Structure formats: C-alpha cells, structure tokens
C-alpha cells in the first residue's frame, strides 16, 4: 500500500490514518502512528495514547499531571471523550 512516513519502511500491510483536519498519513505500525500523531503531555512530555485530560486548553496524560501543572485549575478536569471543543 505504501511507505511509512516515520520509518520509511515499504510494507505491504501499511495503513492510512485520516485526521479530522483532512490530512492522510501512511504508517507501517501503530508505534509509528503514535510517534507522529499522538499529542504530548504538557507536564511530563509523554505521548498521550489514551483519553488524557484537558484543563483550560492544555492537554495532560492523566489527572496527576494536570493537577501538578495547574493546581488552581486542576479541579476542572473532565473526560473529553465524545466532546467537541468547538
């Protein structure tokens, strides 16, 4: 199907990921897709591959990081699954 955008492996089982913004990316593994597309926690800098949390427009991997980075606003932690920010 195509060559992975991250590792450049030409793999017959590669796959496409279509983003909400309309971009199309080709990867040979979920690892490469996560490396390129997953957001980064604004506190500990790990890749957010689960739901994560959002506080005042900032993204964190977990409630602990959100509260550590912004103690005053940390109580506003909410699950963003199914919620469109716009």
FENGI-V586594 format. One record per backbone hydrogen bond with DSSP energy under -0.5 kcal/mol. CO is the residue of the C=O (numbers start at 1). NH is the residue of the N-H. E is the energy in kcal/mol with one decimal. If there is no record, write none. Layout:
CO,NH,E
CO,NH,E
This chain:
2,11,-1.4
4,8,-1.2
9,4,-2.5
9,11,-1.0
11,2,-0.9
11,14,-1.5
15,27,-2.6
17,19,-0.6
17,25,-2.5
19,22,-1.7
23,19,-2.7
25,17,-2.5
26,5,-2.6
27,15,-2.7
29,33,-1.8
30,34,-3.0
31,35,-2.3
32,36,-1.9
33,37,-3.0
34,38,-1.8
39,48,-3.1
41,45,-1.2
46,41,-3.0
47,49,-0.9
53,60,-2.8
54,78,-0.6
55,58,-2.0
58,55,-2.5
59,42,-2.4
60,53,-2.7
62,66,-2.0
63,67,-2.8
64,68,-2.4
65,69,-2.3
66,70,-1.9
70,74,-1.5
73,76,-2.4
74,77,-1.4
78,54,-0.8
78,80,-0.5
80,83,-2.0
82,84,-0.6
83,85,-0.5
